[in-house]
Amino acid sequence: MPCIQDIADFLNDFAPTRLAEDWDNVGLLVGDAQAPVNRVMTCLTITPESAAEAIAKAVNLIVTHHPLPFQPLRRLTVENTSAKLLWNLIRAGVAIYSPHTGFDSAAEGINQSLAQRIGLTEIRPLIPKLGDADSLGAGRVGNLQAKSLADLIGDLKEQFGLKHVQFVGDLTAPCTRVGIACGSGGSFLAVAEGAGCNTLVTGEMTFHNCLEAKAKNISVVQLGHYASERFAVESLVVRLQQKFSDLAVWASELESDPIGLS
């Protein structure tokens, strides 16, 4: 039976913590690295629902994309949501590992997967990690065979099973040079412009980011934060099962997008 450190080492090889942003909190965040593990649940975010699922199903380790804790906590009391989740998981003996922005930027990480699913060619990082031997980094940029914004939106809705997406731009505008930034991608707008992008595909951006994109004639497709990243924690299940055949691994069945559409 593997121990938590074995899982952590595998995840660090796949989504190196050295690729994480300086502000991030990644790696083994809660738990005993030498403890044995036979039940692992992946999720995008630890919520009351996904935490309760992990406890009810006697999970040893949660691999969550979004870190918990993310910011330092002065107290572990149940009046604070994050602290309450941690308190309950620690009491149940559930460890927590988060790859977060290391997973975003990895060679086979979230942004790379998004770029490939869209059909980009000549894919490279939008922001190369300085000094990285493998020339990896944040975001992705690549070329797309001539396609209109409307066509790209249709492809993305089909790929991710979405009924609606938000967009900025003229639906007839060509999308030939595309930037990718999963999650919250507004900070990538200027970099995408510098890379010659006429389109940016992301999870979400602020209203003012959208105004800036419109002023610069850069089309934007917003898949939603959840949709732009949840698929990756599902694919991570397959990777873990292939490496550790004796583990029970699944993606949380109770977490969902908190943002609804009517």
C-alpha positions in Angstrom: 0.0 0.0 0.0 1.4 3.4 -0.9 1.9 6.2 1.6 0.8 9.8 1.2 4.4 10.8 0.3 4.3 8.3 -2.6 1.2 10.1 -4.0 2.8 13.5 -3.3 6.0 12.5 -5.2 4.0 11.3 -8.2 1.9 14.5 -8.3 5.1 16.6 -8.0 6.6 14.8 -10.9 3.5 15.4 -13.0 2.7 18.9 -11.8 5.9 20.3 -10.4 5.6 22.7 -7.4 8.5 24.7 -8.8 6.1 25.9 -11.5 3.6 27.3 -9.0 3.2 31.0 -8.7 5.0 32.7 -5.8 1.7 33.7 -4.1 0.4 30.1 -4.2 0.2 27.5 -1.5 0.9 24.1 -3.1 2.0 20.6 -2.1 1.1 18.5 1.0 -0.9 21.0 3.1 -2.4 18.8 5.7 -1.5 15.3 7.0 1.3 12.8 7.8 3.4 12.1 4.7 4.2 8.6 6.0 0.6 7.6 6.6 -0.7 4.7 4.4 -3.4 5.6 1.8 -5.9 3.5 -0.1 -8.7 5.9 -0.8 -8.2 9.2 -2.7 -10.7 11.7 -3.8 -9.9 14.5 -6.3 -11.9 17.8 -6.5 -11.7 21.3 -7.8 -12.4 22.9 -4.5 -12.9 21.6 -0.9 -16.5 22.7 -0.1 -18.8 21.6 2.7 -20.3 19.1 0.2 -17.0 17.6 -1.0 -15.5 17.6 2.5 -18.6 15.7 3.8 -18.3 13.3 0.9 -14.6 12.6 1.8 -15.4 12.0 5.4 -18.4 9.8 4.7 -16.4 7.7 2.3 -13.4 7.3 4.6 -11.0 9.1 2.3 -7.3 9.2 3.3 -6.3 11.9 1.0 -8.0 14.7 -1.0 -6.2 16.0 -4.0 -7.8 19.4 -4.5 -6.9 21.9 -7.3 -7.6 25.0 -5.2 -5.6 24.9 -1.9 -7.0 24.6 1.6 -5.7 26.5 3.4 -4.8 29.1 0.9 -4.3 32.2 3.1 -2.8 31.9 6.6 -5.3 31.2 9.3 -4.9 32.6 12.8 -7.5 30.4 14.3 -9.1 27.0 13.6 -12.6 27.6 14.9 -15.8 26.6 13.3 -17.0 30.2 12.9 -14.8 30.5 9.8 -15.8 28.3 6.8 -12.2 27.4 5.7 -11.2 26.7 9.3 -14.3 24.6 9.9 -13.6 22.5 6.9 -10.0 21.9 8.0 -11.1 21.1 11.6 -13.5 18.5 10.4 -11.1 16.9 7.9 -8.2 16.8 10.4 -10.5 15.2 13.0 -11.4 12.5 10.4 -7.7 12.0 9.5 -8.1 13.3 5.9 -4.9 14.7 4.3 -4.9 17.4 1.7 -2.6 17.9 -1.3 -2.9 20.8 -3.8 -1.0 21.1 -7.1 -2.9 24.3 -8.2 -0.8 26.6 -10.4 1.8 23.9 -10.8 -0.9 21.8 -12.5 -2.1 24.8 -14.5 1.4 25.2 -16.0 2.7 21.6 -16.2 3.7 20.0 -19.5 0.5 18.0 -19.5 -1.4 20.3 -17.3 -4.7 22.1 -17.5 -3.7 24.9 -19.9 -1.9 22.5 -22.2 -5.0 20.2 -22.2 -7.2 23.1 -23.0 -5.0 24.2 -25.9 -4.9 20.7 -27.4 -8.7 20.3 -27.0 -9.3 23.5 -28.9 -6.9 22.2 -31.7 -4.1 24.8 -31.3 -0.8 24.1 -33.0 2.7 25.4 -32.2 1.7 25.5 -28.5 4.0 27.3 -26.0 3.6 29.0 -22.6 2.3 32.5 -22.5 4.6 33.3 -19.6 7.7 31.0 -19.6 9.1 30.2 -16.2 12.5 31.9 -16.0 15.3 29.4 -15.6 13.1 26.4 -16.1 15.0 23.7 -17.9 11.9 22.4 -19.7 10.8 25.9 -20.9 7.4 25.5 -19.1 5.3 28.3 -17.7 1.9 29.8 -17.2 -0.9 29.9 -19.8 -0.6 28.7 -23.3 -0.6 30.3 -26.8 -0.9 28.7 -30.2 -2.3 29.0 -33.7 -5.7 27.9 -34.9 -6.8 27.1 -38.4 -9.0 30.0 -39.5 -12.2 30.0 -37.5 -14.7 32.6 -36.5 -15.5 33.5 -32.9 -18.9 32.0 -33.3 -17.4 28.7 -34.6 -14.9 28.6 -31.7 -17.7 29.2 -29.2 -19.7 26.3 -30.8 -16.7 24.0 -30.5 -16.1 24.9 -26.9 -19.7 24.5 -25.9 -19.7 21.0 -27.5 -16.3 20.0 -26.0 -17.3 21.0 -22.4 -21.0 20.2 -22.5 -22.0 23.9 -21.9 -25.3 25.5 -22.9 -24.0 29.0 -22.5 -20.7 30.8 -22.4 -19.9 34.5 -22.0 -17.9 36.2 -24.7 -16.5 39.5 -25.8 -16.1 40.5 -29.5 -17.7 40.3 -32.9 -19.0 36.7 -33.6 -17.7 37.0 -37.2 -14.1 38.0 -36.0 -11.4 35.5 -37.0 -9.7 33.5 -34.2 -6.3 32.5 -35.5 -3.9 33.2 -32.6 -5.4 32.0 -29.3 -4.2 32.5 -25.7 -5.3 30.1 -23.0 -5.6 30.8 -19.3 -7.7 28.5 -17.1 -9.5 29.8 -14.1 -9.3 33.6 -13.6 -7.4 34.8 -16.6 -7.8 38.6 -16.6 -4.1 39.1 -15.7 -3.1 37.3 -18.9 -4.8 39.9 -21.2 -1.7 42.1 -21.7 0.6 39.1 -22.2 -1.8 37.6 -24.7 -1.8 40.9 -26.6 2.0 40.9 -26.6 2.0 37.4 -28.0 -0.1 38.6 -30.9 -3.3 36.9 -29.8 -6.6 38.0 -31.3 -8.5 35.7 -28.9 -8.2 34.6 -25.3 -10.0 31.6 -23.8 -10.3 31.6 -20.1 -12.6 30.7 -17.2 -13.6 34.2 -16.1 -12.5 37.8 -16.2 -13.7 41.0 -14.5 -16.0 43.5 -16.2 -13.1 45.9 -16.6 -10.9 43.2 -18.1 -13.6 42.6 -20.7 -13.8 46.3 -21.5 -10.0 46.4 -22.0 -10.2 43.3 -24.3 -12.9 45.0 -26.3 -10.8 48.2 -26.6 -7.9 46.1 -27.9 -10.0 44.1 -30.3 -9.2 40.9 -28.6 -12.1 38.4 -28.5 -12.6 36.6 -25.2 -14.5 33.4 -24.4 -15.3 32.8 -20.8 -16.1 29.1 -20.1 -16.7 29.7 -16.4 -14.1 29.0 -13.7 -15.5 25.7 -12.9 -15.8 24.4 -16.4 -12.3 25.5 -17.3 -10.7 23.4 -14.6 -13.0 20.7 -13.3 -12.3 18.3 -16.2 -8.7 18.2 -15.2 -9.4 16.8 -11.7 -11.4 14.1 -13.4 -8.6 13.2 -15.8 -6.2 13.2 -12.8 -8.2 10.2 -11.5 -7.1 8.1 -14.5 -3.5 9.1 -14.0 -3.5 8.1 -10.3 -5.3 4.8 -11.1 -2.7 3.9 -13.8 0.2 4.6 -11.4 -1.4 3.1 -8.2 -3.6 0.2 -9.3 -4.5 -0.7 -5.7 -5.9 2.7 -4.9 -9.6 3.5 -4.9 -9.7 6.9 -6.6 -12.6 9.0 -7.8 -13.5 12.7 -8.5 -15.9 14.2 -6.0 -19.5 13.4 -7.0 -21.0 16.2 -4.9 -19.2 19.3 -5.9 -20.8 21.4 -8.6 -20.5 24.9 -10.2 -21.9 27.4 -7.6 -22.9 29.7 -10.4 -26.2 28.8 -12.0 -27.8 29.9 -15.3 -31.5 30.5 -15.8 
